[in-house]
Amino acid sequence: MPTEIQRERTLAVRSFAFDRLSATAAVLDSTGVVVDTNEAWRTFARLNNGSDQSTGEGVNYLEVCDRAAASGAESAALVA
């Protein structure tokens, strides 16, 4: 059985690897709330006038997509 230190080390390695993915990635919970994002996601958001408050942790990304789709962003409906 892994020790607490081993579990923490494993989580740190996973976090490091997730943050270094070149593809934009976010982890959503079952209701669509963002629970984690990687650096590529955060960079993409900043370059597109987004912010952590509008696209980061705690935001319901499905609602963001729905609002964008209602504003005419066809790709947002596909993402949702």
PDB file of N, CA, C and O in Angstrom:
ATOM      1  N   MET A   1       0.848  -1.176   0.000  1.00  0.00           N
ATOM      2  CA  MET A   1       0.000   0.000   0.000  1.00  0.00           C
ATOM      3  C   MET A   1       0.899   1.246   0.000  1.00  0.00           C
ATOM      4  O   MET A   1       1.824   1.348   0.805  1.00  0.00           O
ATOM      5  N   PRO A   2       0.613   2.208  -0.925  1.00  0.00           N
ATOM      6  CA  PRO A   2       1.472   3.392  -1.004  1.00  0.00           C
ATOM      7  C   PRO A   2       1.348   4.261   0.243  1.00  0.00           C
ATOM      8  O   PRO A   2       0.287   4.361   0.859  1.00  0.00           O
ATOM      9  N   THR A   3       2.453   4.874   0.585  1.00  0.00           N
ATOM     10  CA  THR A   3       2.456   5.792   1.726  1.00  0.00           C
ATOM     11  C   THR A   3       1.923   7.143   1.264  1.00  0.00           C
ATOM     12  O   THR A   3       1.774   7.387   0.066  1.00  0.00           O
ATOM     13  N   GLU A   4       1.641   8.005   2.212  1.00  0.00           N
ATOM     14  CA  GLU A   4       1.164   9.355   1.894  1.00  0.00           C
ATOM     15  C   GLU A   4       2.187  10.108   1.054  1.00  0.00           C
ATOM     16  O   GLU A   4       1.817  10.829   0.127  1.00  0.00           O
ATOM     17  N   ILE A   5       3.447   9.951   1.362  1.00  0.00           N
ATOM     18  CA  ILE A   5       4.507  10.617   0.591  1.00  0.00           C
ATOM     19  C   ILE A   5       4.518  10.097  -0.843  1.00  0.00           C
ATOM     20  O   ILE A   5       4.671  10.884  -1.778  1.00  0.00           O
ATOM     21  N   GLN A   6       4.360   8.797  -1.034  1.00  0.00           N
ATOM     22  CA  GLN A   6       4.325   8.231  -2.382  1.00  0.00           C
ATOM     23  C   GLN A   6       3.118   8.752  -3.167  1.00  0.00           C
ATOM     24  O   GLN A   6       3.233   9.062  -4.352  1.00  0.00           O
ATOM     25  N   ARG A   7       1.958   8.847  -2.503  1.00  0.00           N
ATOM     26  CA  ARG A   7       0.756   9.366  -3.161  1.00  0.00           C
ATOM     27  C   ARG A   7       0.963  10.824  -3.564  1.00  0.00           C
ATOM     28  O   ARG A   7       0.597  11.222  -4.670  1.00  0.00           O
ATOM     29  N   GLU A   8       1.545  11.616  -2.673  1.00  0.00           N
ATOM     30  CA  GLU A   8       1.800  13.028  -2.981  1.00  0.00           C
ATOM     31  C   GLU A   8       2.772  13.163  -4.150  1.00  0.00           C
ATOM     32  O   GLU A   8       2.593  14.018  -5.018  1.00  0.00           O
ATOM     33  N   ARG A   9       3.783  12.330  -4.169  1.00  0.00           N
ATOM     34  CA  ARG A   9       4.760  12.356  -5.257  1.00  0.00           C
ATOM     35  C   ARG A   9       4.095  11.983  -6.586  1.00  0.00           C
ATOM     36  O   ARG A   9       4.351  12.616  -7.610  1.00  0.00           O
ATOM     37  N   THR A  10       3.249  10.962  -6.566  1.00  0.00           N
ATOM     38  CA  THR A  10       2.529  10.551  -7.772  1.00  0.00           C
ATOM     39  C   THR A  10       1.634  11.671  -8.277  1.00  0.00           C
ATOM     40  O   THR A  10       1.596  11.946  -9.477  1.00  0.00           O
ATOM     41  N   LEU A  11       0.914  12.318  -7.371  1.00  0.00           N
ATOM     42  CA  LEU A  11       0.051  13.431  -7.773  1.00  0.00           C
ATOM     43  C   LEU A  11       0.866  14.588  -8.341  1.00  0.00           C
ATOM     44  O   LEU A  11       0.436  15.232  -9.298  1.00  0.00           O
ATOM     45  N   ALA A  12       2.018  14.856  -7.774  1.00  0.00           N
ATOM     46  CA  ALA A  12       2.883  15.929  -8.270  1.00  0.00           C
ATOM     47  C   ALA A  12       3.367  15.623  -9.682  1.00  0.00           C
ATOM     48  O   ALA A  12       3.396  16.511 -10.534  1.00  0.00           O
ATOM     49  N   VAL A  13       3.747  14.378  -9.934  1.00  0.00           N
ATOM     50  CA  VAL A  13       4.207  13.982 -11.269  1.00  0.00           C
ATOM     51  C   VAL A  13       3.067  14.112 -12.270  1.00  0.00           C
ATOM     52  O   VAL A  13       3.266  14.628 -13.370  1.00  0.00           O
ATOM     53  N   ARG A  14       1.878  13.650 -11.903  1.00  0.00           N
ATOM     54  CA  ARG A  14       0.723  13.760 -12.799  1.00  0.00           C
ATOM     55  C   ARG A  14       0.405  15.219 -13.089  1.00  0.00           C
ATOM     56  O   ARG A  14       0.140  15.581 -14.236  1.00  0.00           O
ATOM     57  N   SER A  15       0.428  16.048 -12.072  1.00  0.00           N
ATOM     58  CA  SER A  15       0.150  17.473 -12.245  1.00  0.00           C
ATOM     59  C   SER A  15       1.176  18.116 -13.171  1.00  0.00           C
ATOM     60  O   SER A  15       0.816  18.902 -14.047  1.00  0.00           O
ATOM     61  N   PHE A  16       2.448  17.786 -12.979  1.00  0.00           N
ATOM     62  CA  PHE A  16       3.523  18.312 -13.807  1.00  0.00           C
ATOM     63  C   PHE A  16       3.298  17.913 -15.265  1.00  0.00           C
ATOM     64  O   PHE A  16       3.409  18.747 -16.164  1.00  0.00           O
ATOM     65  N   ALA A  17       2.986  16.648 -15.494  1.00  0.00           N
ATOM     66  CA  ALA A  17       2.778  16.143 -16.853  1.00  0.00           C
ATOM     67  C   ALA A  17       1.547  16.791 -17.488  1.00  0.00           C
ATOM     68  O   ALA A  17       1.594  17.182 -18.654  1.00  0.00           O
ATOM     69  N   PHE A  18       0.457  16.908 -16.748  1.00  0.00           N
ATOM     70  CA  PHE A  18      -0.773  17.515 -17.245  1.00  0.00           C
ATOM     71  C   PHE A  18      -0.517  18.962 -17.656  1.00  0.00           C
ATOM     72  O   PHE A  18      -0.984  19.405 -18.705  1.00  0.00           O
ATOM     73  N   ASP A  19       0.216  19.687 -16.841  1.00  0.00           N
ATOM     74  CA  ASP A  19       0.470  21.099 -17.110  1.00  0.00           C
ATOM     75  C   ASP A  19       1.358  21.292 -18.333  1.00  0.00           C
ATOM     76  O   ASP A  19       1.344  22.363 -18.938  1.00  0.00           O
ATOM     77  N   ARG A  20       2.126  20.279 -18.706  1.00  0.00           N
ATOM     78  CA  ARG A  20       3.042  20.404 -19.842  1.00  0.00           C
ATOM     79  C   ARG A  20       2.509  19.851 -21.156  1.00  0.00           C
ATOM     80  O   ARG A  20       3.208  19.874 -22.169  1.00  0.00           O
ATOM     81  N   LEU A  21       1.284  19.358 -21.148  1.00  0.00           N
ATOM     82  CA  LEU A  21       0.672  18.927 -22.401  1.00  0.00           C
ATOM     83  C   LEU A  21       0.596  20.120 -23.347  1.00  0.00           C
ATOM     84  O   LEU A  21       0.275  21.228 -22.920  1.00  0.00           O
ATOM     85  N   SER A  22       0.888  19.904 -24.617  1.00  0.00           N
ATOM     86  CA  SER A  22       0.804  21.016 -25.562  1.00  0.00           C
ATOM     87  C   SER A  22      -0.644  21.295 -25.967  1.00  0.00           C
ATOM     88  O   SER A  22      -0.965  22.407 -26.385  1.00  0.00           O
ATOM     89  N   ALA A  23      -1.506  20.309 -25.848  1.00  0.00           N
ATOM     90  CA  ALA A  23      -2.927  20.492 -26.156  1.00  0.00           C
ATOM     91  C   ALA A  23      -3.631  21.173 -24.987  1.00  0.00           C
ATOM     92  O   ALA A  23      -3.287  20.949 -23.827  1.00  0.00           O
ATOM     93  N   THR A  24      -4.623  22.006 -25.306  1.00  0.00           N
ATOM     94  CA  THR A  24      -5.414  22.613 -24.235  1.00  0.00           C
ATOM     95  C   THR A  24      -6.227  21.521 -23.562  1.00  0.00           C
ATOM     96  O   THR A  24      -6.818  20.678 -24.236  1.00  0.00           O
ATOM     97  N   ALA A  25      -6.258  21.535 -22.240  1.00  0.00           N
ATOM     98  CA  ALA A  25      -6.984  20.505 -21.507  1.00  0.00           C
ATOM     99  C   ALA A  25      -7.572  21.072 -20.227  1.00  0.00           C
ATOM    100  O   ALA A  25      -6.951  21.874 -19.530  1.00  0.00           O
ATOM    101  N   ALA A  26      -8.781  20.635 -19.943  1.00  0.00           N
ATOM    102  CA  ALA A  26      -9.450  20.983 -18.694  1.00  0.00           C
ATOM    103  C   ALA A  26     -10.122  19.726 -18.173  1.00  0.00           C
ATOM    104  O   ALA A  26     -10.573  18.880 -18.944  1.00  0.00           O
ATOM    105  N   VAL A  27     -10.182  19.619 -16.882  1.00  0.00           N
ATOM    106  CA  VAL A  27     -10.886  18.516 -16.235  1.00  0.00           C
ATOM    107  C   VAL A  27     -12.179  19.097 -15.686  1.00  0.00           C
ATOM    108  O   VAL A  27     -12.167  20.068 -14.928  1.00  0.00           O
ATOM    109  N   LEU A  28     -13.302  18.489 -16.080  1.00  0.00           N
ATOM    110  CA  LEU A  28     -14.608  18.938 -15.617  1.00  0.00           C
ATOM    111  C   LEU A  28     -15.213  17.880 -14.703  1.00  0.00           C
ATOM    112  O   LEU A  28     -14.966  16.685 -14.868  1.00  0.00           O
ATOM    113  N   ASP A  29     -16.007  18.334 -13.740  1.00  0.00           N
ATOM    114  CA  ASP A  29     -16.722  17.352 -12.931  1.00  0.00           C
ATOM    115  C   ASP A  29     -17.988  16.933 -13.678  1.00  0.00           C
ATOM    116  O   ASP A  29     -18.202  17.360 -14.812  1.00  0.00           O
ATOM    117  N   SER A  30     -18.811  16.120 -13.071  1.00  0.00           N
ATOM    118  CA  SER A  30     -19.980  15.563 -13.750  1.00  0.00           C
ATOM    119  C   SER A  30     -21.036  16.610 -14.100  1.00  0.00           C
ATOM    120  O   SER A  30     -21.938  16.334 -14.891  1.00  0.00           O
ATOM    121  N   THR A  31     -20.933  17.813 -13.518  1.00  0.00           N
ATOM    122  CA  THR A  31     -21.905  18.868 -13.826  1.00  0.00           C
ATOM    123  C   THR A  31     -21.349  19.904 -14.795  1.00  0.00           C
ATOM    124  O   THR A  31     -22.049  20.848 -15.161  1.00  0.00           O
ATOM    125  N   GLY A  32     -20.094  19.733 -15.213  1.00  0.00           N
ATOM    126  CA  GLY A  32     -19.489  20.667 -16.156  1.00  0.00           C
ATOM    127  C   GLY A  32     -18.629  21.735 -15.526  1.00  0.00           C
ATOM    128  O   GLY A  32     -18.145  22.628 -16.222  1.00  0.00           O
ATOM    129  N   VAL A  33     -18.426  21.663 -14.219  1.00  0.00           N
ATOM    130  CA  VAL A  33     -17.601  22.649 -13.524  1.00  0.00           C
ATOM    131  C   VAL A  33     -16.126  22.294 -13.708  1.00  0.00           C
ATOM    132  O   VAL A  33     -15.722  21.144 -13.534  1.00  0.00           O
ATOM    133  N   VAL A  34     -15.333  23.304 -14.062  1.00  0.00           N
ATOM    134  CA  VAL A  34     -13.898  23.109 -14.258  1.00  0.00           C
ATOM    135  C   VAL A  34     -13.238  22.876 -12.908  1.00  0.00           C
ATOM    136  O   VAL A  34     -13.390  23.677 -11.986  1.00  0.00           O
ATOM    137  N   VAL A  35     -12.501  21.770 -12.797  1.00  0.00           N
ATOM    138  CA  VAL A  35     -11.786  21.476 -11.558  1.00  0.00           C
ATOM    139  C   VAL A  35     -10.275  21.615 -11.725  1.00  0.00           C
ATOM    140  O   VAL A  35      -9.545  21.718 -10.740  1.00  0.00           O
ATOM    141  N   ASP A  36      -9.806  21.618 -12.979  1.00  0.00           N
ATOM    142  CA  ASP A  36      -8.368  21.799 -13.225  1.00  0.00           C
ATOM    143  C   ASP A  36      -8.169  22.167 -14.689  1.00  0.00           C
ATOM    144  O   ASP A  36      -8.941  21.750 -15.552  1.00  0.00           O
ATOM    145  N   THR A  37      -7.133  22.946 -14.960  1.00  0.00           N
ATOM    146  CA  THR A  37      -6.763  23.295 -16.328  1.00  0.00           C
ATOM    147  C   THR A  37      -5.251  23.205 -16.446  1.00  0.00           C
ATOM    148  O   THR A  37      -4.529  23.295 -15.453  1.00  0.00           O
ATOM    149  N   ASN A  38      -4.782  23.026 -17.677  1.00  0.00           N
ATOM    150  CA  ASN A  38      -3.334  23.007 -17.862  1.00  0.00           C
ATOM    151  C   ASN A  38      -2.863  24.363 -18.397  1.00  0.00           C
ATOM    152  O   ASN A  38      -3.678  25.229 -18.716  1.00  0.00           O
ATOM    153  N   GLU A  39      -1.553  24.536 -18.491  1.00  0.00           N
ATOM    154  CA  GLU A  39      -0.987  25.816 -18.917  1.00  0.00           C
ATOM    155  C   GLU A  39      -1.443  26.188 -20.322  1.00  0.00           C
ATOM    156  O   GLU A  39      -1.700  27.363 -20.587  1.00  0.00           O
ATOM    157  N   ALA A  40      -1.550  25.218 -21.232  1.00  0.00           N
ATOM    158  CA  ALA A  40      -1.997  25.511 -22.592  1.00  0.00           C
ATOM    159  C   ALA A  40      -3.417  26.086 -22.588  1.00  0.00           C
ATOM    160  O   ALA A  40      -3.718  27.004 -23.351  1.00  0.00           O
ATOM    161  N   TRP A  41      -4.280  25.549 -21.736  1.00  0.00           N
ATOM    162  CA  TRP A  41      -5.654  26.054 -21.610  1.00  0.00           C
ATOM    163  C   TRP A  41      -5.631  27.497 -21.117  1.00  0.00           C
ATOM    164  O   TRP A  41      -6.298  28.365 -21.680  1.00  0.00           O
ATOM    165  N   ARG A  42      -4.859  27.745 -20.064  1.00  0.00           N
ATOM    166  CA  ARG A  42      -4.802  29.096 -19.489  1.00  0.00           C
ATOM    167  C   ARG A  42      -4.223  30.099 -20.486  1.00  0.00           C
ATOM    168  O   ARG A  42      -4.697  31.232 -20.572  1.00  0.00           O
ATOM    169  N   THR A  43      -3.202  29.689 -21.237  1.00  0.00           N
ATOM    170  CA  THR A  43      -2.609  30.569 -22.246  1.00  0.00           C
ATOM    171  C   THR A  43      -3.616  30.858 -23.346  1.00  0.00           C
ATOM    172  O   THR A  43      -3.776  32.012 -23.743  1.00  0.00           O
ATOM    173  N   PHE A  44      -4.297  29.837 -23.844  1.00  0.00           N
ATOM    174  CA  PHE A  44      -5.303  30.017 -24.888  1.00  0.00           C
ATOM    175  C   PHE A  44      -6.384  30.989 -24.406  1.00  0.00           C
ATOM    176  O   PHE A  44      -6.800  31.880 -25.145  1.00  0.00           O
ATOM    177  N   ALA A  45      -6.830  30.810 -23.171  1.00  0.00           N
ATOM    178  CA  ALA A  45      -7.868  31.696 -22.627  1.00  0.00           C
ATOM    179  C   ALA A  45      -7.388  33.141 -22.597  1.00  0.00           C
ATOM    180  O   ALA A  45      -8.114  34.045 -23.009  1.00  0.00           O
ATOM    181  N   ARG A  46      -6.172  33.362 -22.115  1.00  0.00           N
ATOM    182  CA  ARG A  46      -5.643  34.732 -22.053  1.00  0.00           C
ATOM    183  C   ARG A  46      -5.520  35.347 -23.439  1.00  0.00           C
ATOM    184  O   ARG A  46      -5.848  36.519 -23.627  1.00  0.00           O
ATOM    185  N   LEU A  47      -5.055  34.577 -24.406  1.00  0.00           N
ATOM    186  CA  LEU A  47      -4.879  35.078 -25.770  1.00  0.00           C
ATOM    187  C   LEU A  47      -6.222  35.390 -26.443  1.00  0.00           C
ATOM    188  O   LEU A  47      -6.266  36.123 -27.431  1.00  0.00           O
ATOM    189  N   ASN A  48      -7.298  34.842 -25.916  1.00  0.00           N
ATOM    190  CA  ASN A  48      -8.627  35.061 -26.475  1.00  0.00           C
ATOM    191  C   ASN A  48      -9.513  35.878 -25.538  1.00  0.00           C
ATOM    192  O   ASN A  48     -10.732  35.717 -25.501  1.00  0.00           O
ATOM    193  N   ASN A  49      -8.861  36.757 -24.786  1.00  0.00           N
ATOM    194  CA  ASN A  49      -9.548  37.668 -23.862  1.00  0.00           C
ATOM    195  C   ASN A  49     -10.321  36.956 -22.765  1.00  0.00           C
ATOM    196  O   ASN A  49     -11.259  37.520 -22.202  1.00  0.00           O
ATOM    197  N   GLY A  50      -9.943  35.742 -22.461  1.00  0.00           N
ATOM    198  CA  GLY A  50     -10.549  35.023 -21.353  1.00  0.00           C
ATOM    199  C   GLY A  50      -9.740  35.259 -20.091  1.00  0.00           C
ATOM    200  O   GLY A  50      -8.648  35.825 -20.140  1.00  0.00           O
ATOM    201  N   SER A  51     -10.262  34.836 -18.994  1.00  0.00           N
ATOM    202  CA  SER A  51      -9.557  34.971 -17.725  1.00  0.00           C
ATOM    203  C   SER A  51      -9.826  33.730 -16.890  1.00  0.00           C
ATOM    204  O   SER A  51     -10.695  32.921 -17.216  1.00  0.00           O
ATOM    205  N   ASP A  52      -9.071  33.592 -15.812  1.00  0.00           N
ATOM    206  CA  ASP A  52      -9.312  32.460 -14.921  1.00  0.00           C
ATOM    207  C   ASP A  52     -10.722  32.533 -14.346  1.00  0.00           C
ATOM    208  O   ASP A  52     -11.348  31.503 -14.098  1.00  0.00           O
ATOM    209  N   GLN A  53     -11.221  33.746 -14.135  1.00  0.00           N
ATOM    210  CA  GLN A  53     -12.562  33.905 -13.577  1.00  0.00           C
ATOM    211  C   GLN A  53     -13.647  33.482 -14.558  1.00  0.00           C
ATOM    212  O   GLN A  53     -14.742  33.103 -14.142  1.00  0.00           O
ATOM    213  N   SER A  54     -13.354  33.541 -15.861  1.00  0.00           N
ATOM    214  CA  SER A  54     -14.382  33.179 -16.844  1.00  0.00           C
ATOM    215  C   SER A  54     -14.182  31.799 -17.461  1.00  0.00           C
ATOM    216  O   SER A  54     -15.115  31.252 -18.048  1.00  0.00           O
ATOM    217  N   THR A  55     -12.983  31.225 -17.340  1.00  0.00           N
ATOM    218  CA  THR A  55     -12.731  29.924 -17.963  1.00  0.00           C
ATOM    219  C   THR A  55     -11.968  28.962 -17.063  1.00  0.00           C
ATOM    220  O   THR A  55     -11.649  27.849 -17.481  1.00  0.00           O
ATOM    221  N   GLY A  56     -11.674  29.370 -15.847  1.00  0.00           N
ATOM    222  CA  GLY A  56     -10.841  28.565 -14.975  1.00  0.00           C
ATOM    223  C   GLY A  56     -11.616  27.761 -13.949  1.00  0.00           C
ATOM    224  O   GLY A  56     -12.822  27.555 -14.077  1.00  0.00           O
ATOM    225  N   GLU A  57     -10.909  27.319 -12.943  1.00  0.00           N
ATOM    226  CA  GLU A  57     -11.486  26.473 -11.904  1.00  0.00           C
ATOM    227  C   GLU A  57     -12.705  27.124 -11.268  1.00  0.00           C
ATOM    228  O   GLU A  57     -12.708  28.313 -10.953  1.00  0.00           O
ATOM    229  N   GLY A  58     -13.744  26.307 -11.088  1.00  0.00           N
ATOM    230  CA  GLY A  58     -14.976  26.767 -10.456  1.00  0.00           C
ATOM    231  C   GLY A  58     -16.028  27.259 -11.430  1.00  0.00           C
ATOM    232  O   GLY A  58     -17.178  27.468 -11.044  1.00  0.00           O
ATOM    233  N   VAL A  59     -15.652  27.447 -12.689  1.00  0.00           N
ATOM    234  CA  VAL A  59     -16.584  27.925 -13.711  1.00  0.00           C
ATOM    235  C   VAL A  59     -17.298  26.730 -14.333  1.00  0.00           C
ATOM    236  O   VAL A  59     -16.680  25.694 -14.576  1.00  0.00           O
ATOM    237  N   ASN A  60     -18.591  26.869 -14.589  1.00  0.00           N
ATOM    238  CA  ASN A  60     -19.306  25.800 -15.277  1.00  0.00           C
ATOM    239  C   ASN A  60     -19.073  25.991 -16.769  1.00  0.00           C
ATOM    240  O   ASN A  60     -19.662  26.877 -17.388  1.00  0.00           O
ATOM    241  N   TYR A  61     -18.213  25.158 -17.341  1.00  0.00           N
ATOM    242  CA  TYR A  61     -17.814  25.327 -18.733  1.00  0.00           C
ATOM    243  C   TYR A  61     -18.955  25.050 -19.704  1.00  0.00           C
ATOM    244  O   TYR A  61     -18.994  25.628 -20.790  1.00  0.00           O
ATOM    245  N   LEU A  62     -19.873  24.184 -19.334  1.00  0.00           N
ATOM    246  CA  LEU A  62     -21.025  23.926 -20.203  1.00  0.00           C
ATOM    247  C   LEU A  62     -21.881  25.176 -20.334  1.00  0.00           C
ATOM    248  O   LEU A  62     -22.418  25.450 -21.407  1.00  0.00           O
ATOM    249  N   GLU A  63     -22.013  25.941 -19.246  1.00  0.00           N
ATOM    250  CA  GLU A  63     -22.760  27.198 -19.308  1.00  0.00           C
ATOM    251  C   GLU A  63     -22.023  28.223 -20.171  1.00  0.00           C
ATOM    252  O   GLU A  63     -22.650  28.985 -20.906  1.00  0.00           O
ATOM    253  N   VAL A  64     -20.687  28.240 -20.080  1.00  0.00           N
ATOM    254  CA  VAL A  64     -19.889  29.134 -20.927  1.00  0.00           C
ATOM    255  C   VAL A  64     -20.141  28.802 -22.393  1.00  0.00           C
ATOM    256  O   VAL A  64     -20.346  29.698 -23.212  1.00  0.00           O
ATOM    257  N   CYS A  65     -20.125  27.511 -22.723  1.00  0.00           N
ATOM    258  CA  CYS A  65     -20.372  27.081 -24.107  1.00  0.00           C
ATOM    259  C   CYS A  65     -21.786  27.443 -24.546  1.00  0.00           C
ATOM    260  O   CYS A  65     -21.987  27.889 -25.676  1.00  0.00           O
ATOM    261  N   ASP A  66     -22.761  27.256 -23.671  1.00  0.00           N
ATOM    262  CA  ASP A  66     -24.144  27.588 -24.013  1.00  0.00           C
ATOM    263  C   ASP A  66     -24.296  29.081 -24.316  1.00  0.00           C
ATOM    264  O   ASP A  66     -24.973  29.458 -25.273  1.00  0.00           O
ATOM    265  N   ARG A  67     -23.662  29.931 -23.495  1.00  0.00           N
ATOM    266  CA  ARG A  67     -23.732  31.382 -23.737  1.00  0.00           C
ATOM    267  C   ARG A  67     -23.057  31.745 -25.058  1.00  0.00           C
ATOM    268  O   ARG A  67     -23.572  32.563 -25.820  1.00  0.00           O
ATOM    269  N   ALA A  68     -21.908  31.136 -25.324  1.00  0.00           N
ATOM    270  CA  ALA A  68     -21.200  31.410 -26.575  1.00  0.00           C
ATOM    271  C   ALA A  68     -22.022  30.940 -27.769  1.00  0.00           C
ATOM    272  O   ALA A  68     -22.086  31.629 -28.787  1.00  0.00           O
ATOM    273  N   ALA A  69     -22.644  29.786 -27.655  1.00  0.00           N
ATOM    274  CA  ALA A  69     -23.472  29.265 -28.748  1.00  0.00           C
ATOM    275  C   ALA A  69     -24.659  30.198 -28.997  1.00  0.00           C
ATOM    276  O   ALA A  69     -25.028  30.449 -30.144  1.00  0.00           O
ATOM    277  N   ALA A  70     -25.248  30.704 -27.926  1.00  0.00           N
ATOM    278  CA  ALA A  70     -26.379  31.625 -28.061  1.00  0.00           C
ATOM    279  C   ALA A  70     -25.957  32.932 -28.731  1.00  0.00           C
ATOM    280  O   ALA A  70     -26.780  33.633 -29.321  1.00  0.00           O
ATOM    281  N   SER A  71     -24.658  33.254 -28.631  1.00  0.00           N
ATOM    282  CA  SER A  71     -24.131  34.460 -29.264  1.00  0.00           C
ATOM    283  C   SER A  71     -23.662  34.198 -30.689  1.00  0.00           C
ATOM    284  O   SER A  71     -23.110  35.089 -31.335  1.00  0.00           O
ATOM    285  N   GLY A  72     -23.877  32.987 -31.182  1.00  0.00           N
ATOM    286  CA  GLY A  72     -23.543  32.679 -32.560  1.00  0.00           C
ATOM    287  C   GLY A  72     -22.287  31.860 -32.772  1.00  0.00           C
ATOM    288  O   GLY A  72     -21.931  31.589 -33.918  1.00  0.00           O
ATOM    289  N   ALA A  73     -21.604  31.456 -31.718  1.00  0.00           N
ATOM    290  CA  ALA A  73     -20.392  30.642 -31.864  1.00  0.00           C
ATOM    291  C   ALA A  73     -20.791  29.176 -32.074  1.00  0.00           C
ATOM    292  O   ALA A  73     -21.028  28.440 -31.116  1.00  0.00           O
ATOM    293  N   GLU A  74     -20.858  28.774 -33.333  1.00  0.00           N
ATOM    294  CA  GLU A  74     -21.315  27.422 -33.665  1.00  0.00           C
ATOM    295  C   GLU A  74     -20.435  26.343 -33.038  1.00  0.00           C
ATOM    296  O   GLU A  74     -20.940  25.301 -32.622  1.00  0.00           O
ATOM    297  N   SER A  75     -19.145  26.577 -32.967  1.00  0.00           N
ATOM    298  CA  SER A  75     -18.249  25.561 -32.405  1.00  0.00           C
ATOM    299  C   SER A  75     -18.503  25.342 -30.918  1.00  0.00           C
ATOM    300  O   SER A  75     -18.251  24.252 -30.403  1.00  0.00           O
ATOM    301  N   ALA A  76     -18.999  26.360 -30.223  1.00  0.00           N
ATOM    302  CA  ALA A  76     -19.273  26.214 -28.793  1.00  0.00           C
ATOM    303  C   ALA A  76     -20.353  25.179 -28.538  1.00  0.00           C
ATOM    304  O   ALA A  76     -20.272  24.426 -27.567  1.00  0.00           O
ATOM    305  N   ALA A  77     -21.349  25.130 -29.384  1.00  0.00           N
ATOM    306  CA  ALA A  77     -22.411  24.123 -29.228  1.00  0.00           C
ATOM    307  C   ALA A  77     -21.847  22.725 -29.422  1.00  0.00           C
ATOM    308  O   ALA A  77     -22.247  21.791 -28.727  1.00  0.00           O
ATOM    309  N   LEU A  78     -20.921  22.574 -30.361  1.00  0.00           N
ATOM    310  CA  LEU A  78     -20.299  21.268 -30.582  1.00  0.00           C
ATOM    311  C   LEU A  78     -19.456  20.851 -29.385  1.00  0.00           C
ATOM    312  O   LEU A  78     -19.444  19.681 -29.003  1.00  0.00           O
ATOM    313  N   VAL A  79     -18.753  21.813 -28.796  1.00  0.00           N
ATOM    314  CA  VAL A  79     -17.909  21.518 -27.636  1.00  0.00           C
ATOM    315  C   VAL A  79     -18.787  21.060 -26.469  1.00  0.00           C
ATOM    316  O   VAL A  79     -18.480  20.074 -25.800  1.00  0.00           O
ATOM    317  N   ALA A  80     -19.863  21.773 -26.237  1.00  0.00           N
ATOM    318  CA  ALA A  80     -20.767  21.415 -25.130  1.00  0.00           C
ATOM    319  C   ALA A  80     -21.349  20.041 -25.367  1.00  0.00           C
ATOM    320  O   ALA A  80     -22.133  19.554 -24.553  1.00  0.00           O
TER     321      ALA A  80
END
